[in-house]
Amino acid sequence: MPKFTVDQVPPRIRRTAERTMSSTPVSNELPFPRATLDELEDGVLLLDSDRRVVRVNRVFRSLLTLPDNRDLTGADGMALVRTHLAPIITDAGAARQLLAALRNREPLSRLECRIAPDRWVTCSVRVPDSGTVLLLVSDITARKESEENYHRLEQERNRYRELFDLAPDGYFVCDPQGMILDVNQAGALLLARDRQSLIGTAATDHIVPGDRKACRDLVAQFKSGVPGPLRGIEVRVQPAAGEPIPVSLSATAVRDDRGGLTEIRWLARDITRRVQVDAEREQLLAENQSLAADLAEERDLLRTVMEYTDVHLAYLDPHFRFVRVNTAYAEGSGHAKEDLLGRGHFDLFPDPENQAIFQRVRDTGEAFRIYAKPFAYVDQPERGKTFWDWSLVPVKDAKGDVQGLVFSLADVTERVRAEEEVRIRNRRLAVLNAVITASASAFTLDELLDNTLDAVLDNLGFDVGLIYMLEGRDRVHAGIRCYRGASEFALMQNQTLKVHHWPYNRVFVAGQPWFVEETDDAGSQERDVLADFGVASLAFIPLVAESSVVGALVLGSTERQEIPQETRRILEAVGREVGAGVLRGMLYDRLEAANREANLYLDILTHDIRNADNVTSIYADLLDEKLSGEEREYLQKLRAGIRKSIEITVNVATIRRIRESRTALHPVDLDRVIREEIAHHPDTRIAYEELGVTILADDLLPELFTNLIANAAKHGGPDVEVTITVDDAEEDGFLLVTVADTGPGVPDEAKQAIFSRFEQGEGRESGQGLGLSICRMLAARYGGTIWVEDRVPGHPEEGAAFVFTLREAAQNS
């Protein structure tokens, strides 16, 4: 017998049942025969007014997994629904709504409930007037599946349409004759036409005529039964405006059940960019080939540079293993290339500080450079400390990850040592310069020693200093001549040193420096010396003058226990310089003594001899009255000798005044000086035109004119004529003074030497030669020069012209 739902019950039976349910009390019998209820596809639960079960069919039992042989009549219907139906409804709200409708006898129509992941039912509550309640449960799983399938198909269709419309490439749907049935937005944009205007047009009409045959051949293949799809056909399409556009066509055939061709679906992809890219690729390929050739050339060049440079180069992987090294690096490391490659850098050359630098460069990707970094080879100690300029540069890939490190080294050990030597020499020179400056500014030996000691202490960092000098003729003791920073105890203990006793004899007798240091190797006697002076280290430097030790420079430090070799060399140089300064002081003292002795002789010459000449001259005058004839001639020669002697003493006195006088120059009336000198020579004819000029000079200026006029009178005889002229010199601020005579003149070969002391020009009478030398000294004293010319150019025999320059005084002077 066929199954049917409640709604499909024959109308006559349904009306009879409804009348019975509304007019008669509920009993154990239903107007529906039991067989009829069991044949329904819907589950039926009939409850009386007390919500007790009146009837339940087989479908309902199956739904609640109740056994068929169990009699549920009279059971609590609400409890049955609450314990068996409500729990399997996945929506708790729907379950509550169903229970409320049953409890409150409220009609409920087709409440959809999911009772399993893939099963749906509708629950309906019907309430007849009789007070009974009818619960109908209909299985709608098949309908739900149909709805979901329809919904999925609709979504797929919409998604396909969206893909079709929004696809970046152009899609064209054509019939077998090539007429366009549909086109997406990208296709319309490709052809620069409205979408609707394209539908119904021939697809080949939009292809450049020269490319249409390829499309026709493709359609012919589909018509001949080729299944497709067919791809890779490149043609040019002609948009409504603009230049043709290259596209790549792919086509798929759509066939009916009999295999007949119904549609051809075209995909047109704009390959303008690809064509451009292909052209660019070809260009790049050519450029890459050229670049590869250039790189090969550069690689060969770099390989040559790498192999023949003096810089040590190495390439290491991220684990600091050698990948490649140049010859300079291998030779500098003391290893062969094959011994380095693949080995870890810090396995061969362990150095925690350098390893930390390598790790930082690798981890941060930042290059590192350092200059003159010290390094000692653990396996080659004979090389000592070396110094290197080195850099570490990371090599990165396209992502910026470090792939390796380029390590470059330049050995600057010799440069650093040279710089250190220069620094030491500069320091030594600075100290020596300070000592020389101090000694040069001293005028006495004590001042020299004081200045020198201050300079040494200021520049070498010692805080105790003493200078000992040998005392007495026996030279067996050395006493303190000056000191700085020494304590009273040290001065008391070391006031006098016995130079022939150990250990001081090595300094004062042998002339060797002695350095005493508070080290573990120091002996008891050395420690006693340090304690006596109250210092931690001590330097005794001999002072040598004229190959003999004359004293010692003693320097101490209260903090520094050792004296570096550099400081020792400087101290030895300082000792030599101080010794030279002491020698200069001694020579200065001797010079002073000699100068005093010379002055004594000059005093005798200029005063005592001159007085003797004057007395002799007086006696000669007395004899003049008593002598005659040949004896009288002898007397005249005696007077001439006396005059020469007086002239010599006068000249010597003048030279002494020039040497010793340091008076400042002041304005002097030149006309007055010349006139006074002319008056002092009444026997000589002198021509001079007064000009009224003032020059810068002092009270020795008359000696200049005295010597020149006397020289002209002496060599020119009684008939000589002298002319004095004053003119402006070529140099601004100077006057040109000329003293010309008509005497025998000065030969050309004697013009340069005539002003030299004790030299005379040829043809002149014998003389002492001091007069013209005095003239040169005075001209230089006044800032000018002097020379001799011919009075008549080219004729020395016509007389001489002595020319000199004087500085003109300023107008406001």
Helices and strands as residue ranges (DSSP letters): G 6-8, H 11-23, H 34-38, E 43-47, E 53-56, H 58-63, H 77-80, I 81-85, G 86-88, H 92-104, E 108-116, E 119-126, E 133-139, H 141-166, E 170-174, E 180-183, H 185-191, H 195-198, G 203-206, G 209-211, H 212-223, E 230-237, E 245-255, E 261-270, H 272-308, E 312-316, E 322-325, H 327-333, H 337-340, H 345-348, H 352-364, E 368-376, G 381-383, E 385-396, E 402-411, H 413-440, H 445-460, E 464-471, E 477-484, H 488-493, E 496-498, H 505-508, E 514-517, H 524-533, E 537-545, E 548-557, H 565-603, I 604-609, H 610-624, H 630-660, E 666-669, H 670-679, E 685-688, E 694-697, H 701-716, E 721-728, E 734-741, G 748-750, H 770-781, E 786-792, E 795-807
